[in-house]
Amino acid sequence: MSKDGVIFPYINYKGDFSYRFASPCKVNLEVRNKYHGDNVWLMSAYDYDKEGFRDFAIEDMIKGVIQHTLETIGEPCDIKLVNLIHNSIKHKRLEEMH
């Protein structure tokens, strides 16, 4: 498999932060997922670091961007702060929809 992929910050289901390198294959909505919960959008991709196909929750990609941004600007962060910011983004969007 050629290494034409994307690099993205990611927080896995355990709360571990890393930068992932993968080639996306498809995006789909899963009603139930063992690692990511219910009604979750997943990006299926070939993960070059793990040398296999993996599913990445798009919300966890967004959380990874939040953590990367906080670290880049020198703000101390932990998963609680990342989740707080992520939830405020979701809440803001839901308000705009109504």
Backbone torsions as a table, in degrees:
resi	resn	phi	psi	omega
1	MET	NA	131.4	178.8
2	SER	-71.0	153.1	-177.2
3	LYS	-93.7	51.9	172.3
4	ASP	-95.1	97.9	-176.7
5	GLY	-143.7	-167.6	178.5
6	VAL	-122.2	149.2	174.5
7	ILE	-107.6	131.1	-178.3
8	PHE	-146.7	147.6	174.7
9	PRO	-75.8	142.8	-173.7
10	TYR	-146.9	143.3	172.0
11	ILE	-117.2	117.2	-176.4
12	ASN	-77.2	178.9	-175.6
13	TYR	-64.1	-16.1	176.4
14	LYS	-88.7	-7.9	-177.7
15	GLY	91.8	10.4	179.7
16	ASP	-85.3	131.3	-179.5
17	PHE	-94.1	138.6	174.2
18	SER	-160.1	168.3	172.2
19	TYR	-101.0	128.7	-176.3
20	ARG	-111.1	150.0	178.2
21	PHE	-124.6	113.7	-173.5
22	ALA	-149.2	158.3	173.3
23	SER	-107.5	110.9	-179.8
24	PRO	-64.3	143.2	177.3
25	CYS	-113.3	-43.9	-179.9
26	LYS	-161.8	162.7	174.9
27	VAL	-122.9	132.2	179.0
28	ASN	-148.1	158.3	177.4
29	LEU	-94.3	123.8	176.4
30	GLU	-107.5	130.1	-179.5
31	VAL	-70.0	-38.0	-178.7
32	ARG	-141.5	130.7	179.7
33	ASN	-139.3	132.5	-176.5
34	LYS	-56.3	-40.3	-175.0
35	TYR	-96.3	-30.7	-169.6
36	HIS	-111.2	-2.7	177.7
37	GLY	93.7	-161.2	-175.0
38	ASP	-98.9	150.3	177.0
39	ASN	50.4	62.7	-176.0
40	VAL	-121.2	136.3	174.0
41	TRP	-82.5	127.5	-178.5
42	LEU	-121.1	142.4	170.7
43	MET	-103.5	114.2	174.6
44	SER	-83.8	133.4	-174.6
45	ALA	-154.5	157.8	170.7
46	TYR	-84.6	120.9	-178.3
47	ASP	-95.0	111.7	-177.0
48	TYR	-68.1	-31.9	-179.7
49	ASP	-70.9	-39.4	-179.3
50	LYS	-91.4	-7.0	180.0
51	GLU	53.8	51.9	177.5
52	GLY	-175.0	173.0	179.0
53	PHE	-80.7	138.3	-179.2
54	ARG	-139.4	158.9	171.7
55	ASP	-106.8	130.4	178.4
56	PHE	-114.8	123.4	177.0
57	ALA	-70.1	128.2	-178.4
58	ILE	-62.6	-36.3	176.9
59	GLU	-61.2	-34.4	179.1
60	ASP	-74.9	-24.0	172.1
61	MET	-69.2	-41.8	178.3
62	ILE	-63.4	-43.0	177.3
63	LYS	-61.3	-36.9	176.9
64	GLY	-62.7	-40.1	177.1
65	VAL	-64.2	-40.2	178.5
66	ILE	-61.5	-48.1	-179.5
67	GLN	-64.0	-43.3	178.5
68	HIS	-57.9	-44.3	-179.4
69	THR	-62.7	-46.7	179.3
70	LEU	-59.7	-44.4	179.6
71	GLU	-65.0	-38.4	-178.5
72	THR	-63.6	-38.3	-179.2
73	ILE	-89.9	5.7	174.1
74	GLY	82.2	17.2	178.6
75	GLU	-86.5	135.2	174.4
76	PRO	-67.3	137.6	-179.1
77	CYS	-144.5	154.2	172.0
78	ASP	-142.3	176.6	-174.8
79	ILE	-62.6	-30.2	178.7
80	LYS	-64.6	-43.2	178.5
81	LEU	-66.9	-42.8	178.4
82	VAL	-58.8	-46.3	179.3
83	ASN	-64.6	-38.5	178.4
84	LEU	-61.2	-46.9	179.4
85	ILE	-65.3	-43.7	179.8
86	HIS	-60.8	-44.3	179.1
87	ASN	-65.3	-34.7	178.5
88	SER	-68.6	-33.7	176.3
89	ILE	-65.8	-46.9	179.2
90	LYS	-61.9	-43.0	-179.5
91	HIS	-63.0	-43.1	179.2
92	LYS	-59.5	-45.2	-179.5
93	ARG	-65.6	-40.4	179.2
94	LEU	-64.3	-36.5	176.2
95	GLU	-63.1	-40.9	-179.0
96	GLU	-66.6	-27.8	-178.3
97	MET	-76.7	-18.8	-177.4
98	HIS	-102.2	NA	NA
